Amino acid sequence: MIKIAVDLMGADKNESLLLSGVIDAIKENKELFVYILGTEEVLSPILKEENVNPDQYEVINCSDVVNNTDNPMEVFRTKADSSMIKGISLCSKTEDIEAFVSCGSTGALMVSSMMILRPLCPTLTPVLLCELLKKNGEYICLSDCGANLDCPADKILSFAKMGSAYMKAKGVENPKVRLLSNGAEDSKGTTLIKETNKLLRESSLNFLGNIEGSTVLTTDADVIATDGYSGNVLLKTLESGTTTVIKEISDYAQTLEGEEKEKLEAFASSLTKKYDYNTQGGAVLLGVKKPVIKGHGSATGDTVLSIIRIAYTLAKNNIVDKIKEEFGI
Amino acid sequence: MIKIAVDLMGADKNESLLLSGVIDAIKENKELFVYILGTEEVLSPILKEENVNPDQYEVINCSDVVNNTDNPMEVFRTKADSSMIKGISLCSKTEDIEAFVSCGSTGALMVSSMMILRPLCPTLTPVLLCELLKKNGEYICLSDCGANLDCPADKILSFAKMGSAYMKAKGVENPKVRLLSNGAEDSKGTTLIKETNKLLRESSLNFLGNIEGSTVLTTDADVIATDGYSGNVLLKTLESGTTTVIKEISDYAQTLEGEEKEKLEAFASSLTKKYDYNTQGGAVLLGVKKPVIKGHGSATGDTVLSIIRIAYTLAKNNIVDKIKEEFGI
C-alpha cells in the first residue's frame, strides 16, 4: 500500500468537485491509500455514496484554509488548522505517508513544505519542476520552473540531478539532460550558463549539451536544466505561443459551417487539452524529505486524478532514494 | 532622398534573388536611394533589365564575403573587401547614408558595427531588438533579443529607452513599456529584475510594470525590456510554441480531403507567415551611430523588401535623434 495525503482546499473549484479525482484514483488503484484533508461533513457523505473502499482512505477534518492572499512566509506558523499545514505536518510526522498533493497557493505550499518537511540535507536547495508534453507525445522535465530565481551554477547542476532522478522514477533509463541557453554550442550563454555547462560536462549525468528555446518541444532529451527565472519565462512563453495559435484555429472555425466547423472546433479543444501546461499536470517540489505535488489553482477533478497518479508513481519508485543516490547522501 | 546601404552577400539565398527585394523597395519609393553591395557583374545587368531608375541606386562591387564560419571578432580587420565591412565602412564615412541592411552573419555584423560605426556615446551599450506580431495585428518590440547576455539593471533600462525610441520612430506616441519577469507584481523577479523595475519606475518612460511570458502576444504594451539572454529564450520559445501548434494543424489537414484539406493547409501556411519571427522581419541594432538592420540568414526577396522598409522608416523619422533625446546626449 502506498499512502499519500491530499489537500482539497484553497483551490478555485470546490472540494466536492476535486474529490471526484481522489475517488477515481482510489477506484483505479487498489494499492493506494489517501488521507483526504478538507471539510469532513462535505466529503464523507460523497465517499460513502460513491461506495469508495473505506480501507483506502481517511478523511481528516480541517477548520481553516490557506488563501492566495495569505502571506506565504507566515501560514506555516499562523494557520496550523488549515488543510495545507495540517497535511504537510501529517506527512512530516507519519513515516509511511510518502507524498503530499495540493492545489492551494504555490508560494505558501513551497515555503511551508521547506519549513515543515525540511530539505533532504542542509546544503540541498529544493527545486520546482514540471513536465512539458512534446509534440511526439513524450514528456520533457523542466527543472527549475520557477522556485529559485537567483541561482549560482552549482544549484542549476543540482536541479539537473533532481530532474534526472525524477525521470528515472518515471521509468526513463539514463535520462538525457540539456541546459537551457541562447545557443546550442558549449561556448554560448551568460557567464552563469557557461559555468553550469562546465559543471554538467564534469558530472556523471547523461549531459548532451545546451538547448535553445526553439527546440524544447522537439528535442530528443528528457530534462531541461535551468534557473527558476528562465524556466518560468520558458514555461509561460510556451503557453503564449501555443494558446495564441490555438485561438487562431478557434477564430478560423467560426468562419466555417456545419460538420467542418464542428470538427475543427473539436480539434482546437483537443490541442488546448494537449498543450495546456497549467492544468494538465502539476509542478513537483523535490529536495524536501517527501515529494510535494502542486496542482494548478484552476484544477479540476481530472487534474487531481492526474497529480495523484504522479504522486503514486514517485512514491512507488522511491524518488527520495533516487535523489539521495544522485547526491551521494 | 533617404540613402541607405544594403549588403546582399553572405546569406543562404543568392544575391540575384535578394536583389528582387531591393528592386521592389526602389520601385515603390521614389524617396529611396540604395547603395547595393555585392557582385557588380551579377547585379548590374538585372537592375538594367528591370529598368530600375539609375538615380536611385549605385552598385558597389565587392570581391570578398563574410561567412558564418568567420570569427566575428576578426572580420572587421581581416575582410576589408567583403560586402559587410565595405558597407559598414561606407556608412561610417558617408554622412548622408542613414542606415545599413545585411542578411549576413549576426555575430560579425554586430561586432563590426560596434567597432566601425561606434556607439552613439562611450557609455551606451548597443541593443539588438526585434518586433513580435501580436494576435491583434499590432507589433511589440523586444529589447534586447540576444546581444547582451550579462546585464546590470542600468543596461536593461537603456534597452527600454532604445525600444521606446524605436517605437516612437515607428509612429507610436508615448510607447507603453513593460519589463519581462516571472510575475506581474513589482515585487516579483530576480534581484536584477527588481532593481530594474525600480529604475524604470523612476524613469520618464511610460512604464506600466512587469509582464509574464504568458501574455507577450496579447498585452497592451509596445516594448518589452529584458536582458539579451532572457529575451533570446523568450523569442525562441515563442517560436517553439507557435510552430509546434501550426505543425499540428498541417498534420491534421492530412487526415482531410478535397477542398476542406486545401483550405486548412492554406490557413496553416498563413499562420506560418504570420508567426515566423525569424523570417518575417529583421532584428535592429540600435545605439551605434546609424541603425543596422539584420535580416535572417534564410531571408528571401520579400524579407529584404521588408527590412529596407524598416530602415527607411527609421531614417525618415530620425531614430538616432530620438535615441539621443531619450539619453539626453
HADDOCK unambig.tbl for C-alpha pairs under 7 A between the chains (distance, minus, plus):
assign (segid A and resid 135 and name CA) (segid B and resid 244 and name CA) 6.78 0.50 0.50
assign (segid A and resid 149 and name CA) (segid B and resid 189 and name CA) 6.97 0.50 0.50
assign (segid A and resid 149 and name CA) (segid B and resid 190 and name CA) 5.30 0.50 0.50
assign (segid A and resid 150 and name CA) (segid B and resid 190 and name CA) 5.71 0.50 0.50
assign (segid A and resid 182 and name CA) (segid B and resid 229 and name CA) 6.31 0.50 0.50
assign (segid A and resid 182 and name CA) (segid B and resid 232 and name CA) 5.99 0.50 0.50
assign (segid A and resid 182 and name CA) (segid B and resid 233 and name CA) 6.27 0.50 0.50
assign (segid A and resid 189 and name CA) (segid B and resid 149 and name CA) 6.96 0.50 0.50
assign (segid A and resid 190 and name CA) (segid B and resid 149 and name CA) 5.29 0.50 0.50
assign (segid A and resid 190 and name CA) (segid B and resid 150 and name CA) 5.70 0.50 0.50
assign (segid A and resid 212 and name CA) (segid B and resid 236 and name CA) 6.89 0.50 0.50
assign (segid A and resid 213 and name CA) (segid B and resid 233 and name CA) 5.32 0.50 0.50
assign (segid A and resid 213 and name CA) (segid B and resid 236 and name CA) 4.69 0.50 0.50
assign (segid A and resid 213 and name CA) (segid B and resid 237 and name CA) 4.16 0.50 0.50
assign (segid A and resid 213 and name CA) (segid B and resid 240 and name CA) 6.67 0.50 0.50
assign (segid A and resid 214 and name CA) (segid B and resid 236 and name CA) 4.40 0.50 0.50
assign (segid A and resid 214 and name CA) (segid B and resid 237 and name CA) 4.98 0.50 0.50
assign (segid A and resid 214 and name CA) (segid B and resid 239 and name CA) 5.70 0.50 0.50
assign (segid A and resid 214 and name CA) (segid B and resid 240 and name CA) 4.48 0.50 0.50
assign (segid A and resid 215 and name CA) (segid B and resid 240 and name CA) 6.06 0.50 0.50
assign (segid A and resid 216 and name CA) (segid B and resid 240 and name CA) 6.86 0.50 0.50
assign (segid A and resid 217 and name CA) (segid B and resid 240 and name CA) 6.62 0.50 0.50
assign (segid A and resid 229 and name CA) (segid B and resid 182 and name CA) 6.30 0.50 0.50
assign (segid A and resid 230 and name CA) (segid B and resid 230 and name CA) 6.41 0.50 0.50
assign (segid A and resid 232 and name CA) (segid B and resid 182 and name CA) 5.98 0.50 0.50
assign (segid A and resid 233 and name CA) (segid B and resid 182 and name CA) 6.27 0.50 0.50
assign (segid A and resid 233 and name CA) (segid B and resid 213 and name CA) 5.31 0.50 0.50
assign (segid A and resid 233 and name CA) (segid B and resid 234 and name CA) 6.64 0.50 0.50
assign (segid A and resid 234 and name CA) (segid B and resid 233 and name CA) 6.65 0.50 0.50
assign (segid A and resid 234 and name CA) (segid B and resid 234 and name CA) 6.44 0.50 0.50
assign (segid A and resid 234 and name CA) (segid B and resid 237 and name CA) 6.16 0.50 0.50
assign (segid A and resid 236 and name CA) (segid B and resid 212 and name CA) 6.88 0.50 0.50
assign (segid A and resid 236 and name CA) (segid B and resid 213 and name CA) 4.68 0.50 0.50
assign (segid A and resid 236 and name CA) (segid B and resid 214 and name CA) 4.39 0.50 0.50
assign (segid A and resid 237 and name CA) (segid B and resid 213 and name CA) 4.15 0.50 0.50
assign (segid A and resid 237 and name CA) (segid B and resid 214 and name CA) 4.98 0.50 0.50
assign (segid A and resid 237 and name CA) (segid B and resid 234 and name CA) 6.15 0.50 0.50
assign (segid A and resid 237 and name CA) (segid B and resid 237 and name CA) 6.24 0.50 0.50
assign (segid A and resid 237 and name CA) (segid B and resid 238 and name CA) 5.75 0.50 0.50
assign (segid A and resid 238 and name CA) (segid B and resid 237 and name CA) 5.76 0.50 0.50
assign (segid A and resid 238 and name CA) (segid B and resid 238 and name CA) 5.72 0.50 0.50
assign (segid A and resid 238 and name CA) (segid B and resid 240 and name CA) 7.00 0.50 0.50
assign (segid A and resid 238 and name CA) (segid B and resid 241 and name CA) 4.91 0.50 0.50
assign (segid A and resid 239 and name CA) (segid B and resid 214 and name CA) 5.69 0.50 0.50
assign (segid A and resid 240 and name CA) (segid B and resid 213 and name CA) 6.66 0.50 0.50
assign (segid A and resid 240 and name CA) (segid B and resid 214 and name CA) 4.48 0.50 0.50
assign (segid A and resid 240 and name CA) (segid B and resid 215 and name CA) 6.05 0.50 0.50
assign (segid A and resid 240 and name CA) (segid B and resid 216 and name CA) 6.84 0.50 0.50
assign (segid A and resid 240 and name CA) (segid B and resid 217 and name CA) 6.61 0.50 0.50
assign (segid A and resid 240 and name CA) (segid B and resid 238 and name CA) 6.99 0.50 0.50
assign (segid A and resid 241 and name CA) (segid B and resid 238 and name CA) 4.91 0.50 0.50
assign (segid A and resid 241 and name CA) (segid B and resid 241 and name CA) 4.27 0.50 0.50
assign (segid A and resid 241 and name CA) (segid B and resid 242 and name CA) 4.68 0.50 0.50
assign (segid A and resid 242 and name CA) (segid B and resid 241 and name CA) 4.67 0.50 0.50
assign (segid A and resid 242 and name CA) (segid B and resid 242 and name CA) 5.37 0.50 0.50
assign (segid A and resid 242 and name CA) (segid B and resid 245 and name CA) 6.01 0.50 0.50
assign (segid A and resid 244 and name CA) (segid B and resid 135 and name CA) 6.78 0.50 0.50
assign (segid A and resid 245 and name CA) (segid B and resid 242 and name CA) 6.01 0.50 0.50
assign (segid A and resid 245 and name CA) (segid B and resid 245 and name CA) 6.51 0.50 0.50
